[in-house]
Amino acid sequence: MMRTLVWRALEKFVAAPRESAENHVEWRKADEKLSALSRGAATWPSRANAVHMIHFPEELTDVEIARQRLALDEFVELQTQIQSRRKKFEALAKALPCGGDNRLMKPFLAQLGFKLTAAQANVLKEIRADMGGKHPMRRLLQGDVGSGKTAVAACAALMALESGFNVALMAPTEILAEQHFRNFAKWFGPLGVKVELQTGSRKSGEDGGSKMEDGKRGRPSILHPPSSIFVGTHALFTAVLNCRSSAW
């Protein structure tokens, strides 16, 4: 009985907009948006027909065709929202230029022990342009294991340090955070850059370092002057970040 009622309700719901799709604003907008963005939109069924086809297919292939059309609608809507958010972000967000001046970068590259690849050099040019631009950088660096992403991150950190900002580098696990901490301490130590670790089990300044406390709450406080880099996990968020000149 329940199955029959659901079937009838569904059939009525699907049939109504299919017969008068022009009066269904949201579905009409979906068709218009797809037509504006895709040259092959004419080959796809309308949204109303796609909904009908997926629930009441006349042929086995109807279901897959309808599924692809509805999935395309979701993708187009998602991309449209992302584009709208990006335009709003670029219109409202103001960046603090931190492209650097190479005073730390040049000695770092000289003592690194290997030469950057062409791909690393190219992406660093793009990162420098982003960090020196008028909008905050929003960039995802993708690469295989061992492709040199950490070295690129180190160079980006130096750009911010050269511009008078502190740097925070966040890792997803404590093991990875400690690995980055050791690498950055080895790389940046000779440059006079202070490197500290901040994780759930180990705070800045422990194990021989100078630990600073927030006098009111007795918690680790990041109050160091520029030319400091803090490597850690999400514990970086829970620390007392009173430093106003940090680059994340």
C-alpha positions as CSV (number, residue, x, y, z in Angstrom):
1,M,0.0,0.0,0.0
2,M,2.7,2.5,1.0
3,R,4.7,1.6,-2.1
4,T,1.7,2.4,-4.3
5,L,1.2,5.7,-2.6
6,V,4.8,6.7,-3.0
7,W,4.7,5.7,-6.7
8,R,1.6,7.8,-7.4
9,A,3.0,10.8,-5.5
10,L,6.2,10.6,-7.4
11,E,4.5,10.2,-10.7
12,K,2.3,13.2,-10.1
13,F,5.3,15.3,-8.9
14,V,7.4,14.4,-12.0
15,A,4.6,14.7,-14.5
16,A,3.5,18.2,-13.4
17,P,6.8,20.1,-14.1
18,R,7.4,18.0,-17.2
19,E,4.2,19.2,-18.7
20,S,4.7,22.9,-17.8
21,A,8.5,23.2,-17.3
22,E,8.4,26.8,-18.6
23,N,6.5,27.7,-15.4
24,H,9.0,25.9,-13.1
25,V,11.5,28.7,-12.5
26,E,14.4,26.7,-11.0
27,W,14.3,24.0,-13.7
28,R,14.1,26.6,-16.4
29,K,17.1,28.4,-15.0
30,A,19.0,25.1,-15.0
31,D,18.3,24.6,-18.7
32,E,19.2,28.2,-19.5
33,K,22.4,28.0,-17.5
34,L,23.5,24.8,-19.2
35,S,22.7,26.2,-22.6
36,A,24.8,29.2,-22.0
37,L,27.8,27.2,-20.8
38,S,27.8,24.2,-23.1
39,R,27.7,24.0,-26.8
40,G,26.3,20.5,-26.6
41,A,23.4,21.4,-24.4
42,A,20.9,20.7,-27.2
43,T,21.9,17.0,-27.1
44,W,20.9,16.7,-23.4
45,P,17.3,16.2,-22.2
46,S,15.7,19.1,-20.4
47,R,15.9,18.9,-16.6
48,A,12.2,18.1,-16.4
49,N,12.6,15.3,-18.9
50,A,15.7,14.0,-17.1
51,V,13.8,13.8,-13.8
52,H,11.0,11.9,-15.6
53,M,13.4,9.6,-17.4
54,I,15.3,8.6,-14.3
55,H,12.1,7.6,-12.5
56,F,10.1,6.3,-15.4
57,P,12.6,5.1,-18.0
58,E,11.3,3.8,-21.3
59,E,14.6,2.2,-22.2
60,L,17.6,1.0,-20.1
61,T,19.8,3.8,-21.4
62,D,17.4,6.5,-20.2
63,V,18.5,6.2,-16.6
64,E,22.2,6.8,-17.3
65,I,21.4,9.7,-19.7
66,A,19.2,11.3,-17.1
67,R,21.8,10.7,-14.3
68,Q,24.5,12.4,-16.4
69,R,22.3,15.4,-17.1
70,L,21.3,15.8,-13.4
71,A,25.0,15.4,-12.4
72,L,26.0,18.0,-14.9
73,D,23.5,20.4,-13.4
74,E,25.0,19.9,-9.9
75,F,28.5,20.4,-11.3
76,V,27.5,23.6,-13.1
77,E,25.8,25.0,-10.0
78,L,28.9,24.2,-7.9
79,Q,31.2,25.9,-10.3
80,T,29.0,28.9,-10.6
81,Q,29.0,29.3,-6.8
82,I,32.7,28.9,-6.6
83,Q,33.2,31.6,-9.3
84,S,30.8,33.9,-7.5
85,R,32.7,33.5,-4.2
86,R,36.0,34.0,-6.0
87,K,34.8,37.3,-7.5
88,K,33.5,38.5,-4.1
89,F,36.7,37.5,-2.4
90,E,38.9,39.3,-5.0
91,A,36.7,42.4,-4.6
92,L,36.7,42.6,-0.8
93,A,39.9,40.8,0.4
94,K,43.1,42.9,0.6
95,A,46.5,41.2,0.7
96,L,49.7,42.2,2.6
97,P,52.4,42.1,-0.1
98,C,55.0,39.6,0.9
99,G,56.9,38.7,-2.3
100,G,60.3,39.1,-0.6
101,D,63.6,40.6,-1.8
102,N,65.8,37.4,-2.1
103,R,68.1,38.4,0.8
104,L,67.3,35.0,2.5
105,M,66.4,33.1,-0.7
106,K,69.7,33.4,-2.4
107,P,71.9,32.0,0.5
108,F,69.2,29.3,1.1
109,L,69.4,28.1,-2.5
110,A,73.2,28.3,-2.4
111,Q,73.4,26.0,0.6
112,L,70.5,23.7,-0.3
113,G,72.7,21.1,-1.9
114,F,70.7,20.7,-5.1
115,K,69.4,22.9,-7.9
116,L,65.7,23.5,-8.3
117,T,64.1,21.8,-11.2
118,A,62.5,23.9,-14.0
119,A,59.0,23.0,-12.6
120,Q,60.0,24.2,-9.1
121,A,61.5,27.4,-10.5
122,N,58.3,28.1,-12.6
123,V,55.9,27.5,-9.7
124,L,58.0,29.7,-7.4
125,K,57.7,32.6,-10.0
126,E,53.9,32.1,-9.9
127,I,53.9,32.0,-6.0
128,R,56.0,35.1,-5.8
129,A,53.6,36.9,-8.2
130,D,50.6,35.7,-6.0
131,M,52.3,36.7,-2.7
132,G,53.2,40.1,-4.1
133,G,49.8,40.7,-5.5
134,K,46.8,42.7,-4.2
135,H,44.7,39.6,-3.4
136,P,45.6,36.9,-0.8
137,M,47.1,33.9,-2.4
138,R,44.9,30.8,-2.7
139,R,47.0,28.2,-4.4
140,L,47.2,24.4,-4.2
141,L,50.6,22.9,-5.0
142,Q,50.3,19.4,-6.3
143,G,53.1,16.9,-6.9
144,D,54.2,13.3,-6.4
145,V,56.1,12.2,-3.3
146,G,59.7,13.4,-3.6
147,S,58.9,16.0,-6.2
148,G,60.2,18.9,-4.1
149,K,57.0,20.4,-2.6
150,T,58.7,21.0,0.8
151,A,61.6,22.9,-0.8
152,V,59.0,25.1,-2.6
153,A,57.2,25.7,0.6
154,A,60.5,26.7,2.3
155,C,61.1,29.2,-0.5
156,A,57.6,30.6,-0.1
157,A,58.2,30.9,3.7
158,L,61.4,32.8,3.1
159,M,59.5,35.3,0.9
160,A,57.2,36.1,3.8
161,L,60.1,36.3,6.2
162,E,62.0,38.7,3.9
163,S,58.9,40.9,3.9
164,G,58.8,41.2,7.7
165,F,56.2,38.5,8.5
166,N,56.3,35.5,10.8
167,V,55.4,32.2,9.1
168,A,53.2,29.3,10.3
169,L,53.5,25.9,8.5
170,M,50.8,23.4,9.4
171,A,51.1,19.6,8.9
172,P,48.2,17.1,9.3
173,T,50.1,14.8,11.8
174,E,52.7,15.2,14.6
175,I,55.1,12.9,12.8
176,L,55.1,15.0,9.6
177,A,55.2,18.2,11.7
178,E,58.4,17.0,13.5
179,Q,59.9,15.9,10.1
180,H,59.3,19.4,8.7
181,F,60.6,21.0,11.9
182,R,63.9,19.1,11.6
183,N,64.3,20.0,7.9
184,F,63.4,23.7,8.3
185,A,65.7,24.0,11.4
186,K,68.6,22.5,9.4
187,W,67.8,24.8,6.4
188,F,66.9,28.1,8.2
189,G,69.3,27.9,11.1
190,P,72.3,29.1,9.1
191,L,70.2,32.0,7.9
192,G,69.5,33.2,11.4
193,V,65.8,32.3,11.2
194,K,64.2,30.9,14.4
195,V,62.3,27.7,13.9
196,E,59.9,26.3,16.5
197,L,57.6,23.4,16.8
198,Q,54.0,23.5,18.1
199,T,52.1,20.2,18.4
200,G,49.7,18.7,20.9
201,S,52.4,16.9,22.8
202,R,55.3,19.4,22.3
203,K,55.1,23.1,22.6
204,S,57.3,25.9,21.3
205,G,60.5,26.2,23.2
206,E,60.5,22.8,24.9
207,D,63.5,20.5,24.8
208,G,66.0,23.3,25.4
209,G,64.3,26.2,23.7
210,S,63.0,29.3,25.3
211,K,59.4,28.8,26.2
212,M,57.3,32.0,26.4
213,E,54.1,31.9,28.5
214,D,51.0,34.0,28.5
215,G,51.1,35.4,32.0
216,K,47.3,35.6,32.3
217,R,46.5,32.0,31.2
218,G,49.8,30.2,31.5
219,R,49.7,28.9,27.9
220,P,52.4,28.9,25.3
221,S,52.4,32.3,23.5
222,I,53.8,33.1,20.0
223,L,55.1,36.6,20.6
224,H,58.3,36.4,18.6
225,P,59.5,39.2,16.3
226,P,59.5,38.7,12.6
227,S,62.0,36.1,11.1
228,S,60.4,33.3,13.0
229,I,58.7,30.2,11.6
230,F,56.4,28.0,13.6
231,V,55.9,24.4,12.4
232,G,53.1,22.3,13.9
233,T,49.7,20.7,13.7
234,H,46.3,22.2,14.4
235,A,47.8,23.0,17.8
236,L,49.0,26.2,16.1
237,F,45.4,27.4,16.3
238,T,45.0,26.6,20.0
239,A,48.2,28.5,21.0
240,V,47.9,32.1,21.9
241,L,48.7,33.7,18.6
242,N,49.2,37.3,19.6
243,C,51.6,37.9,16.7
244,R,50.0,40.3,14.2
245,S,52.5,39.6,11.4
246,S,52.0,36.0,10.6
247,A,51.8,34.4,7.2
248,W,49.9,31.1,7.0
